[in-house]
Amino acid sequence: MEVRGITELGKFEGSGDHRDSITRERPHASSHLSSDNQQFLININCCVFLLLDYIRSKLGLAKTDTIDLCDEAGTLKLLFLVKPLGEYATKFLRARNAYYVCRVKRGAPGTELQNACLAFEPVLKTPTLKLSDALRRQCDILGKSRMKTRQMQETSQKDTSAGSSKKVSVRLPKSGLP
């Protein structure tokens, strides 16, 4: 399956062409994109790690940049969260669909927010307001979900530590009586 074309920097559209694609062995990159309205092909029949690495190289982004894809409605695919990294992209993406590349902004290393997603920024010169709003809403939802998970973990830890210091009496049945 293939994904093709950037109609704006970072937007892909489906295709069946194999001239500039990722194979299972390794990605084949011929040039970096530097402006809007350039196109390239992507074979989604490869692992997520290779796909994201290939996209970074095509867009001239650093290997340390965290990126993700979203559809035209702004629905994130959360590929940067996929574990294991060898999972195939065909599980998350459909051929002949359009996708935008988004940078994932995270908290500073060594801080409480280092793994938190603070923002999703489309890699477009002029993203639509609809796309930006959809990405902002999803970031807010992920942030709230992360906070709820954290609160539940803290509550669970408190209950576990408090429960270990409580004394409980237990009555055992007498055995051998009719």
Buried (B, 14 or more C-beta within 10 A) or exposed (E): BBBBBBEBBBBBBBBEEEEBBBEEEEBBBEEEBEEBEBBBBBBBBBBBBBBBBBBBBBBEBEEEEBBBBBBBEBEBBBBBEBEEEEBBBBEBBEBEBBBBBBBBBBEEEEEEEEEBBEEBBBBBEEBBEEBBEBBEEBBEEBBEEBEEEEEEEEEEEEEEEEEEEEEEEEEEEEEEEE
